[in-house]
């Protein structure tokens, strides 16, 4: 029988790459990889749609945090079979 493995979630992928991850009231905290952090200033959570939410209280940009982990911004989002890239950041609905 061919069993499918449970795919790793975006949150799990990010947590595996961060140093000193600890649970918090609303998710997790960790040392921010985008700056010389010594007091767990990075908050990590999961949105209702499965996306990873990152906030550095020292002010690092999300893109810098993601780059420091070796991931890409798209890795913060769950993979879906029907997702097609949006062009120009705009959604084009069905044509009449």
C-alpha positions as CSV (number, residue, x, y, z in Angstrom):
1,X,0.0,0.0,0.0
2,X,1.3,3.4,-1.0
3,X,0.9,5.8,2.0
4,X,1.2,9.6,1.6
5,X,3.4,11.4,4.0
6,X,1.9,14.4,5.7
7,X,3.4,17.4,4.0
8,X,5.3,19.8,6.2
9,X,3.4,23.0,6.8
10,X,4.9,26.4,6.1
11,X,4.9,27.1,9.9
12,X,6.8,23.8,10.6
13,X,9.3,24.7,7.8
14,X,10.0,28.1,9.3
15,X,10.2,26.9,12.9
16,X,12.8,24.3,12.0
17,X,15.1,27.0,10.6
18,X,14.9,29.5,13.5
19,X,17.2,29.5,16.5
20,X,15.9,29.2,20.1
21,X,12.2,28.8,19.3
22,X,9.8,28.8,22.3
23,X,6.0,28.7,22.5
24,X,4.2,31.9,23.4
25,X,0.6,32.9,24.2
26,X,-0.2,33.5,20.5
27,X,2.3,31.2,18.7
28,X,6.1,31.2,19.1
29,X,9.0,33.5,19.7
30,X,12.6,33.0,18.5
31,X,15.8,34.9,17.9
32,X,15.5,36.9,14.8
33,X,18.0,35.7,12.1
34,X,18.0,39.0,10.4
35,X,19.9,40.9,13.1
36,X,22.2,40.1,16.0
37,X,19.4,39.2,18.4
38,X,19.9,38.1,22.0
39,X,16.3,38.3,23.4
40,X,13.9,36.5,21.1
41,X,12.4,39.5,19.4
42,X,10.8,37.5,16.6
43,X,7.1,36.6,16.9
44,X,5.9,33.7,14.7
45,X,2.3,32.7,14.2
46,X,0.0,31.1,11.7
47,X,-2.9,32.8,9.9
48,X,-6.3,31.3,9.4
49,X,-5.3,30.3,5.9
50,X,-2.1,28.6,6.9
51,X,0.3,31.4,6.1
52,X,3.2,32.1,8.4
53,X,3.0,35.5,10.2
54,X,6.3,37.0,11.2
55,X,7.0,40.2,13.2
56,X,10.3,41.4,14.5
57,X,9.9,43.8,17.4
58,X,13.4,45.2,16.6
59,X,12.0,46.4,13.2
60,X,13.4,43.9,10.7
61,X,11.4,43.6,7.4
62,X,9.8,40.2,6.8
63,X,11.7,39.9,3.5
64,X,15.0,40.2,5.4
65,X,13.9,37.6,8.0
66,X,12.8,35.2,5.3
67,X,16.1,35.7,3.3
68,X,18.1,35.1,6.5
69,X,16.5,31.7,6.8
70,X,17.3,30.8,3.2
71,X,13.6,30.6,2.3
72,X,11.6,32.7,-0.2
73,X,8.5,34.7,0.5
74,X,6.3,32.1,-1.2
75,X,7.5,29.5,1.4
76,X,5.4,31.4,4.0
77,X,2.2,30.3,2.2
78,X,0.6,26.8,1.9
79,X,0.8,25.2,-1.4
80,X,-2.4,24.7,-3.2
81,X,-3.1,22.8,-6.4
82,X,-5.3,25.4,-8.0
83,X,-3.2,28.5,-7.2
84,X,-2.2,30.4,-10.3
85,X,0.1,33.3,-10.2
86,X,-1.4,36.8,-10.1
87,X,0.0,39.3,-12.6
88,X,0.6,42.8,-11.4
89,X,-0.9,42.0,-8.0
90,X,-4.4,42.2,-9.3
91,X,-7.1,39.6,-9.4
92,X,-8.8,39.2,-12.7
93,X,-12.3,37.7,-12.4
94,X,-14.1,35.7,-15.0
95,X,-14.9,37.4,-18.2
96,X,-18.5,38.1,-19.1
